[in-house]
């Protein structure tokens, strides 16, 4: 999902910004703290530490500064996709 955003928003430096957006996937490291690590019936939002309201607010704040915006986009996309997964 980050590729269209990187290509559309950062035409000159899309690859670097795509990599930063992909780094948003690293917040899934907190799944290692859960038992079982993966549960198809569990909603990540609100359960895993990096998927709770305070970190989500911090991810949103990253959107405000141009130097952190790409990472913020990646993290927010990750949270939005996890949220959509919870609805399905």
Secondary structure as GFF3:
##gff-version 3
##sequence-region A 1 88
A	DSSP	alpha_helix	2	9	.	.	.	ID=ss1
A	DSSP	alpha_helix	14	22	.	.	.	ID=ss2
A	DSSP	three_ten_helix	23	33	.	.	.	ID=ss3
A	DSSP	three_ten_helix	49	51	.	.	.	ID=ss4
A	DSSP	alpha_helix	53	61	.	.	.	ID=ss5
A	DSSP	three_ten_helix	62	64	.	.	.	ID=ss6
A	DSSP	alpha_helix	69	87	.	.	.	ID=ss7
###
